[in-house]
């Protein structure tokens, strides 16, 4: 039975917990196959998440699912409440975050309906706040390798188990949007050696690292952007045409990935990212700032 709370409360007030967070991208608005399901609307110091959070059990693991653009696809990439989404996962006890995104291919060999699990990012966004910190608190996380390798391998194997051609590694360009690339931009990104292009992995990935959560992305190719000489240019109509198949593949891939994940968390830099990153002495940080990021910093500074 599904319980739905319309009141915006904290995770603690609901007594809810989850191990794995899943963020569904374009077309992926609900999580299938869950049992013991609860849907709840949470409030965070950074506002409300993109959607009600669905919490349930899949392959004996507790999963929390957020629809990135909300049901009906109502949130622009630039408007996404990424801070609230990641903070909500952290408050639920999530330690690993799997995301699904629709992307354009910048390489001939990465065909529509293929999956790409990138290992690098290039940030071409503008004006998106990309940190939980500031307002009197400076923190500099390491971000050389933005994706968790264990989660990435689980997603790639999950995609293969779902019958999808999966490509391991590659660079994801994250652009501002909502308009698609110009031809000059598309050719520029190809000259950089980039693999795919999307609009939503940032600041998501940076915030996940600040929250000490492992993060990886399953990128499902819908088009060849606008660089290809013989394939049709990217358009909303073309993306929607391939989304139905990609969405079904994504749901199956996530299910297989969850089933294949080891219950013991591997040693990785993600889970200790704030160790040494908090530069400002605790006593100099304004109390309102400390309270806002207390969930992230209390491991090092104690409760605000």
Secondary structure, DSSP 8 states (H G I E B T S, - for coil): --EEEEEEE-HHHHT---SEEEEE-TT--S--S-EEEEEEEEEETTEE-SS-EEEEEETTEEEEEEETTTTTT---GGG--HHHHHHHHHHHT--EEEEEEEEEESSTTS-TT-EEE-SEEEEE--S----S--SS--B----SS-S-HHHHHHHHHHHHHTT--EEE--EEEEE--SS---HHHHHHHHHTT--EEESSSTTHHHHHHHTT-EEEEEEEEEE-TTT-SSS----HHHHHHHHHHHHHHHHHHHHHHHHHS-SS----SGGGTTTTTB-S-GGGS-HHHHHHTHHHHHHHH---
